């Protein structure tokens, strides 16, 4: 059974593991293999520690989904990032910044439960609507958003993926989805 709790400082490695595995499985086929192959759990965990994602004063909240004590998914949410800039926040609209689940748990309801918890957390902040950015080629995530009541609102962005060896970055299109919160 899935239990949901707030991220703590010692969770950085477990969250990074889910994040890396989610990228490697979820983005295979449209994200360059060289990018997916070089993902490093330890480096991503250190980045989480450096950013302070588990700090209660951080503007974004990360909730973990656990099954028998194993972190199988997470979601990060908070105020909407204007132009996806963590330093330019719009406190009147919420955003689900991340939602990743271990591939072995895809389809078991973990992602739906984590999104519901994120929506509840945003509603507790008094917000009425929220947004999420999804890679256009991530059809699985786009179907999930549609089932969750989110709709593409016409906004697009480009996510630039750096490549090694001085190669120009790969540009991937992102679509913004929007939905209402139950208040």
C-alpha positions in Angstrom: 0.0 0.0 0.0 1.3 3.5 -0.9 2.0 5.9 1.9 2.8 9.6 1.2 5.0 11.7 3.3 7.1 14.9 3.0 10.7 14.7 1.8 13.4 14.7 4.5 17.1 15.5 4.0 18.1 11.8 4.2 15.8 11.1 1.2 17.9 12.8 -1.4 19.5 9.6 -2.8 16.1 7.8 -3.0 14.4 10.7 -4.7 17.3 11.0 -7.2 17.1 7.3 -7.9 13.4 7.6 -8.8 14.1 10.7 -10.9 16.9 9.1 -12.9 15.0 5.9 -13.5 11.9 7.9 -14.5 13.9 9.9 -17.0 15.7 6.8 -18.4 12.4 4.9 -18.9 10.0 7.7 -19.6 12.2 9.7 -22.0 13.7 6.8 -24.0 13.2 7.2 -27.7 13.1 11.0 -27.8 15.8 12.1 -25.3 19.3 11.4 -26.7 20.7 8.1 -25.4 23.9 9.8 -24.4 22.0 12.1 -22.0 20.1 9.2 -20.4 23.2 7.0 -20.1 25.2 9.6 -18.3 22.5 10.4 -15.6 24.1 10.0 -12.2 22.0 9.3 -9.1 24.8 10.5 -6.7 25.1 13.8 -8.6 21.4 14.4 -8.7 21.1 13.6 -5.0 23.8 16.2 -4.3 22.0 18.8 -6.3 18.9 18.1 -4.2 20.9 18.7 -1.1 22.5 21.8 -2.5 19.1 23.3 -3.4 17.6 22.3 -0.1 14.5 20.7 -1.4 13.7 19.1 2.0 13.9 22.4 3.8 10.4 23.3 5.2 11.1 27.0 4.2 11.7 26.0 0.6 9.0 27.5 -1.7 8.4 24.1 -3.2 7.3 21.0 -1.4 8.3 17.4 -2.3 6.1 14.5 -1.3 7.3 10.9 -1.5 5.3 7.8 -2.2 6.5 4.7 -0.4 5.6 1.1 -0.6 6.9 -1.0 2.3 9.5 1.7 3.2 10.8 1.9 -0.4 10.5 5.3 -2.2 8.7 4.5 -5.4 7.7 8.0 -6.5 7.7 11.7 -5.8 6.1 15.0 -6.7 7.3 18.5 -6.3 4.9 21.4 -6.3 4.7 25.1 -5.3 4.1 28.5 -6.9 4.1 28.8 -10.6 7.6 29.5 -12.1 7.3 32.4 -14.6 9.3 31.4 -17.6 10.3 28.3 -15.6 12.5 30.4 -13.4 12.7 29.4 -9.8 13.5 32.9 -8.8 10.4 34.5 -10.5 7.4 32.9 -8.8 3.7 33.7 -9.2 2.1 33.0 -5.9 -1.4 33.2 -7.4 -1.1 30.0 -9.5 0.3 26.6 -8.5 2.6 24.3 -10.4 3.5 20.7 -10.3 7.1 20.9 -11.1 7.9 17.2 -11.1 6.0 13.9 -10.8 8.1 10.7 -11.3 7.4 7.1 -10.4 9.7 4.1 -10.6 8.8 2.3 -13.9 8.0 -0.9 -12.0 5.1 1.0 -10.3 3.7 2.6 -13.5 0.0 2.0 -13.8 -0.6 1.0 -10.1 -2.1 4.3 -9.0 1.0 5.7 -7.4 1.2 8.7 -9.8 -2.5 9.4 -9.4 -2.2 9.4 -5.6 0.9 11.6 -5.7 -0.8 14.1 -8.0 -3.9 14.2 -5.7 -1.6 14.9 -2.8 0.1 17.7 -4.7 -3.3 19.2 -5.7 -4.4 19.1 -2.1 -1.2 20.8 -1.0 -1.7 23.6 -3.6 -5.4 24.0 -2.6 -4.3 24.3 1.1 -2.2 27.3 0.0 -5.5 28.9 -1.3 -4.7 28.4 -5.0 -7.5 27.8 -7.5 -5.5 26.7 -10.5 -2.3 24.9 -11.3 0.0 24.2 -14.3 2.5 21.6 -15.3 5.0 21.5 -18.2 5.2 18.2 -20.2 7.6 17.3 -23.0 5.5 17.1 -26.2 6.9 13.8 -27.2 6.1 12.3 -23.8 2.7 10.8 -24.9 2.4 8.7 -21.7 2.6 11.8 -19.5 0.3 13.7 -21.8 -2.4 11.0 -21.5 -1.9 11.0 -17.7 -2.5 14.7 -17.6 -5.7 14.4 -19.7 -7.0 11.7 -17.4 -6.3 13.9 -14.5 -8.3 16.7 -15.9 -5.5 18.9 -17.1 -5.6 20.4 -20.6 -2.9 21.9 -22.8 -3.5 25.6 -22.7 -1.5 26.6 -25.9 1.7 27.7 -24.2 4.9 26.1 -25.4 8.5 26.3 -24.4 11.7 24.7 -25.5 13.8 22.6 -23.1 17.5 22.6 -24.2 19.3 19.4 -23.4 23.1 19.9 -23.3 25.2 17.3 -25.1 28.8 16.4 -24.4 31.8 17.2 -26.6 30.8 20.7 -27.5 27.8 19.5 -29.6 24.9 21.9 -29.9 22.1 21.1 -27.4 19.0 19.2 -28.5 15.9 21.2 -28.3 12.7 19.5 -27.1 9.3 21.1 -27.1 7.3 21.4 -23.9 3.6 21.9 -23.6 2.0 23.6 -20.6 -1.1 22.0 -19.1 -3.5 23.7 -16.8 -6.2 22.6 -14.4 -8.4 23.8 -11.5 -8.0 22.8 -7.9 -10.8 21.6 -5.6 -11.1 24.3 -2.9 
